Amino acid sequence: MDTIPIIEKKHDPYEALRFPEFRNFTLARLCITIASQMQAVIVGWQIYEITKDPLSLGLIGLAEAIPSIMTLLFAGHITDTNDRKKIVLGSVFLMTFCSILLLIVSTDGIEYLYSNKVIAIYSIIFLSGIGRGFSAPSFFAFVAQLVPKKTLPNAITWNTSTWQTGAVTGPALGGLLYGFIGGVQTYSLIVVFWIISIMLIMTVKKKPIPEIIGLQSLKEKLTSGLKFVFEKR
């Protein structure tokens, strides 16, 4: 008796990118990563030019990390129970607004901001940290709604590769542009990247809020999350 040969389906490395919404969101994430990495380089350069103090560079990270970590404690809960697209857009709008503020501060056109430039930059970075705190969980959760479940591993691979690409090219591009054309022009380009990302995200249709089985309170989620981290390091 002849056996029927089993034909294995060929792996498609571009499977996730064949979904227009995921493709647009991935391009948006690339723009966001490049913009944020460029901004990080420029802010550090500006602060050091003003203060000449290496400690001031460390305080930039602290100014962003504190609100980001505090926000992350409940951002995941909000992402699970609300419209993820709204949260994604809200965080991107906030970070775009912060880049516009940094652009205004860099023009030195407002006397009060010019005389308090360092404080103004730290304050803007603190505000941006809130947006980052919401962006991390909402971005990853939103990706899962853009492709079928079987395509999710491929989507995560593209998502990670996109971030790595932006993380490498962003600082290099930011440093080169700041050195050649200055802060105002570079911040203007960063704002353009943010606007492009917003336009791309807007093309993604609103997704339903996932049904949650066994609804937990925020306190219960935090407790179970910490327990998981310490038990499964």
ZIKASUL-V993744 format. One record per residue. N is the residue number from 1. RES is the residue in one small letter. SS is DSSP state (alpha for helix, beta for strand, coil for the rest). BURIAL is + if it has 24 or more other C-alpha atoms within 12 Angstrom, else -. Layout:
n = <N/N>
res = <RES/RES>
ss = <SS/SS>
burial = <BURIAL/BURIAL>
This chain:
n = <1/2/3/4/5/6/7/8/9/10/11/12/13/14/15/16/17/18/19/20/21/22/23/24/25/26/27/28/29/30/31/32/33/34/35/36/37/38/39/40/41/42/43/44/45/46/47/48/49/50/51/52/53/54/55/56/57/58/59/60/61/62/63/64/65/66/67/68/69/70/71/72/73/74/75/76/77/78/79/80/81/82/83/84/85/86/87/88/89/90/91/92/93/94/95/96/97/98/99/100/101/102/103/104/105/106/107/108/109/110/111/112/113/114/115/116/117/118/119/120/121/122/123/124/125/126/127/128/129/130/131/132/133/134/135/136/137/138/139/140/141/142/143/144/145/146/147/148/149/150/151/152/153/154/155/156/157/158/159/160/161/162/163/164/165/166/167/168/169/170/171/172/173/174/175/176/177/178/179/180/181/182/183/184/185/186/187/188/189/190/191/192/193/194/195/196/197/198/199/200/201/202/203/204/205/206/207/208/209/210/211/212/213/214/215/216/217/218/219/220/221/222/223/224/225/226/227/228/229/230/231/232/233>
res = <m/d/t/i/p/i/i/e/k/k/h/d/p/y/e/a/l/r/f/p/e/f/r/n/f/t/l/a/r/l/c/i/t/i/a/s/q/m/q/a/v/i/v/g/w/q/i/y/e/i/t/k/d/p/l/s/l/g/l/i/g/l/a/e/a/i/p/s/i/m/t/l/l/f/a/g/h/i/t/d/t/n/d/r/k/k/i/v/l/g/s/v/f/l/m/t/f/c/s/i/l/l/l/i/v/s/t/d/g/i/e/y/l/y/s/n/k/v/i/a/i/y/s/i/i/f/l/s/g/i/g/r/g/f/s/a/p/s/f/f/a/f/v/a/q/l/v/p/k/k/t/l/p/n/a/i/t/w/n/t/s/t/w/q/t/g/a/v/t/g/p/a/l/g/g/l/l/y/g/f/i/g/g/v/q/t/y/s/l/i/v/v/f/w/i/i/s/i/m/l/i/m/t/v/k/k/k/p/i/p/e/i/i/g/l/q/s/l/k/e/k/l/t/s/g/l/k/f/v/f/e/k/r>
ss = <coil/coil/coil/coil/coil/coil/coil/coil/coil/coil/coil/coil/coil/coil/coil/alpha/alpha/alpha/coil/alpha/alpha/alpha/alpha/alpha/alpha/alpha/alpha/alpha/alpha/alpha/alpha/alpha/alpha/alpha/alpha/alpha/alpha/alpha/alpha/alpha/alpha/alpha/alpha/alpha/alpha/alpha/alpha/alpha/alpha/alpha/alpha/coil/coil/alpha/alpha/alpha/alpha/alpha/alpha/alpha/alpha/alpha/alpha/alpha/alpha/alpha/alpha/alpha/alpha/alpha/alpha/alpha/alpha/alpha/alpha/alpha/alpha/alpha/alpha/alpha/alpha/coil/coil/alpha/alpha/alpha/alpha/alpha/alpha/alpha/alpha/alpha/alpha/alpha/alpha/alpha/alpha/alpha/alpha/alpha/alpha/alpha/alpha/alpha/alpha/alpha/alpha/coil/coil/coil/alpha/alpha/alpha/alpha/alpha/coil/alpha/alpha/alpha/alpha/alpha/alpha/alpha/alpha/alpha/alpha/alpha/alpha/alpha/alpha/alpha/alpha/alpha/alpha/alpha/alpha/alpha/alpha/alpha/alpha/alpha/alpha/alpha/coil/coil/coil/coil/coil/alpha/alpha/alpha/alpha/alpha/alpha/alpha/alpha/alpha/alpha/alpha/alpha/alpha/alpha/alpha/alpha/alpha/alpha/alpha/alpha/alpha/alpha/alpha/alpha/alpha/alpha/alpha/alpha/alpha/alpha/alpha/alpha/alpha/coil/alpha/alpha/alpha/alpha/alpha/alpha/alpha/alpha/alpha/alpha/alpha/alpha/alpha/alpha/alpha/alpha/alpha/alpha/alpha/alpha/coil/coil/coil/coil/coil/coil/coil/coil/coil/coil/coil/coil/coil/coil/coil/alpha/alpha/alpha/alpha/alpha/alpha/alpha/alpha/alpha/alpha/alpha/alpha/alpha/alpha/coil/coil>
burial = <-/-/-/-/-/-/-/-/-/-/-/-/-/-/-/+/+/-/-/-/+/+/+/+/+/+/+/+/+/+/+/+/+/+/+/+/+/+/+/+/+/+/+/+/+/+/+/-/-/-/-/-/-/-/-/+/+/-/+/+/+/-/+/+/+/-/+/+/+/-/+/+/+/+/+/+/+/+/+/+/+/-/+/+/+/+/+/+/+/+/+/+/+/+/+/+/+/+/+/+/+/+/+/+/+/+/-/-/-/-/-/-/-/-/-/-/+/+/-/+/+/+/+/+/+/+/+/+/+/+/+/+/+/+/+/+/+/+/+/+/+/+/+/+/+/+/+/-/-/-/+/+/-/+/+/+/-/+/+/-/-/+/+/-/+/+/+/-/+/+/+/-/+/+/+/-/+/+/-/-/-/-/+/+/+/+/+/+/+/+/+/+/+/+/+/+/+/+/-/+/+/-/-/+/-/-/-/-/-/-/-/-/-/-/-/-/-/-/-/-/-/-/-/-/-/-/-/-/-/-/-/-/->
